[in-house]
């Protein structure tokens, strides 16, 4: 029933399936009605390490979550460790196949579209600056540029709205 979409796959089973099948963490289920939990830099470092970020290869106790949730959780923090911030473009670029529609929708709900747009733009530039694997990085860069443009339109509306208020 789960294979045919008639039953929701329990989170525990979904995590196990991703692990056993060596699937991308983007296959991990996204929480409905995602409310950003308060998170600290240590937890975010652990989550980035769990997703393979080389800057935190030394971190123990790695946790794997869906990259879209990790990204938005980080962007929603009022204070964030600089090294975590440095890992966010890598996260967006490495997992360019994440559920961008979910990410953009939740970013807009929490007024994070400027932050997400900035990270997405940096991530798309990562692909164009690396010349070693241009053919494999081109689809990622294209997808990131597409969503950066979507987020840029939101930013433009926000700027226009703020200008008319003042």
C-alpha positions as CSV (number, residue, x, y, z in Angstrom):
1,X,0.0,0.0,0.0
2,X,2.9,2.4,0.7
3,X,4.4,1.7,-2.7
4,X,1.2,2.7,-4.4
5,X,0.7,5.9,-2.2
6,X,-2.3,4.5,-0.4
7,X,-0.6,4.5,3.0
8,X,2.0,6.9,4.4
9,X,5.3,5.3,5.1
10,X,6.2,5.6,8.8
11,X,9.2,7.8,9.3
12,X,11.2,5.1,11.0
13,X,10.6,2.7,8.1
14,X,11.4,5.5,5.6
15,X,14.8,6.2,7.3
16,X,15.6,2.5,7.3
17,X,14.7,2.2,3.6
18,X,16.9,5.1,2.7
19,X,19.8,3.6,4.7
20,X,19.4,0.0,3.3
21,X,18.9,1.2,-0.3
22,X,21.7,3.8,-0.1
23,X,19.2,6.3,-1.3
24,X,19.8,10.1,-1.2
25,X,18.8,11.8,2.0
26,X,16.4,13.9,-0.1
27,X,14.2,10.7,-0.1
28,X,13.7,11.1,3.7
29,X,10.2,12.3,4.4
30,X,9.6,16.0,5.0
31,X,7.5,16.8,8.1
32,X,4.1,18.1,7.3
33,X,3.5,21.5,8.9
34,X,7.2,21.8,9.5
35,X,7.8,24.1,12.4
36,X,11.4,25.0,12.8
37,X,12.7,23.6,16.0
38,X,15.1,25.7,18.0
39,X,18.5,24.4,17.0
40,X,22.0,25.2,17.9
41,X,25.2,25.2,15.9
42,X,26.4,21.9,17.3
43,X,23.2,20.1,16.1
44,X,23.5,21.7,12.7
45,X,27.1,20.7,12.5
46,X,26.1,17.2,13.2
47,X,23.4,17.3,10.6
48,X,25.7,18.7,7.9
49,X,28.3,16.0,8.9
50,X,25.6,13.4,8.5
51,X,24.9,14.7,5.0
52,X,28.6,14.4,4.1
53,X,29.8,18.0,4.4
54,X,33.6,17.7,4.3
55,X,34.1,20.6,6.6
56,X,32.6,18.6,9.5
57,X,34.1,15.2,8.6
58,X,35.5,15.1,12.2
59,X,32.1,15.5,13.9
60,X,30.8,12.5,15.8
61,X,27.2,11.5,16.4
62,X,26.1,12.3,12.9
63,X,22.4,12.6,12.2
64,X,20.8,12.4,8.8
65,X,17.8,14.5,8.1
66,X,16.3,15.7,4.8
67,X,18.6,18.4,3.4
68,X,15.7,20.7,2.8
69,X,14.8,20.7,6.5
70,X,18.4,21.1,7.5
71,X,18.8,24.1,5.2
72,X,15.6,25.9,6.4
73,X,16.4,25.1,10.0
74,X,19.8,26.8,9.6
75,X,18.4,29.8,7.7
76,X,15.8,30.4,10.4
77,X,18.3,30.8,13.2
78,X,19.0,34.3,14.5
79,X,22.6,33.4,15.2
80,X,24.6,30.8,13.4
81,X,28.2,29.7,13.5
82,X,30.2,30.9,10.6
83,X,31.4,27.4,9.7
84,X,27.8,26.2,9.5
85,X,26.9,29.2,7.2
86,X,29.9,28.2,5.0
87,X,28.4,24.7,4.5
88,X,24.9,25.9,3.4
89,X,25.8,26.6,-0.3
90,X,27.6,23.2,-0.4
91,X,24.4,21.6,1.0
92,X,22.2,23.3,-1.6
93,X,24.6,22.4,-4.4
94,X,25.2,18.8,-3.4
95,X,21.5,18.1,-2.9
96,X,20.2,20.2,-5.7
97,X,17.5,17.5,-6.2
98,X,15.9,18.4,-2.8
99,X,12.2,19.3,-2.7
100,X,12.6,23.0,-3.7
101,X,8.9,23.6,-3.9
102,X,8.6,22.6,-0.3
103,X,11.7,24.7,0.7
104,X,10.4,27.8,-1.2
105,X,6.9,27.5,0.3
106,X,8.2,27.1,3.8
107,X,10.8,29.9,3.3
108,X,8.0,32.2,2.2
109,X,5.9,31.3,5.2
110,X,8.7,32.2,7.6
111,X,10.0,35.2,5.6
112,X,13.3,33.4,4.8
113,X,13.1,33.8,1.0
114,X,16.0,36.3,0.9
115,X,18.3,34.0,2.9
116,X,17.3,31.0,0.8
117,X,17.8,33.0,-2.4
118,X,21.2,34.1,-1.3
119,X,22.3,30.6,-0.5
120,X,20.8,29.3,-3.7
121,X,22.6,31.9,-5.8
122,X,25.9,31.0,-4.1
123,X,25.3,27.3,-4.7
124,X,24.6,27.9,-8.4
125,X,27.9,29.7,-8.6
126,X,29.7,26.7,-7.1
127,X,28.7,24.7,-10.1
128,X,30.0,27.2,-12.6
129,X,33.3,27.8,-10.8
130,X,34.2,24.1,-10.7
131,X,35.6,23.1,-14.1
132,X,36.5,19.5,-13.3
133,X,33.0,18.0,-13.8
134,X,31.1,20.6,-15.8
135,X,28.9,18.1,-17.6
136,X,27.5,16.6,-14.3
137,X,27.3,19.9,-12.5
138,X,25.4,21.7,-15.3
139,X,21.9,20.3,-14.4
140,X,22.4,21.1,-10.7
141,X,23.4,24.7,-11.6
142,X,20.5,25.1,-13.9
143,X,18.0,23.9,-11.3
144,X,19.6,26.2,-8.6
145,X,19.4,29.2,-11.0
146,X,15.8,28.4,-11.7
147,X,14.9,28.5,-8.0
148,X,17.1,31.5,-7.3
149,X,15.0,33.3,-10.0
150,X,11.8,32.3,-8.2
151,X,13.1,33.5,-4.9
152,X,14.4,36.7,-6.6
153,X,10.9,37.6,-7.7
154,X,9.7,37.2,-4.1
155,X,12.4,39.5,-3.0
156,X,11.5,42.1,-5.6
157,X,7.9,42.1,-4.5
158,X,9.0,42.5,-0.9
159,X,11.2,45.5,-1.7
160,X,8.4,47.1,-3.7
161,X,5.9,46.5,-0.9
162,X,8.3,48.0,1.7
163,X,8.9,51.0,-0.6
164,X,5.2,51.7,-1.0
165,X,4.6,51.5,2.8
166,X,7.3,54.1,3.5
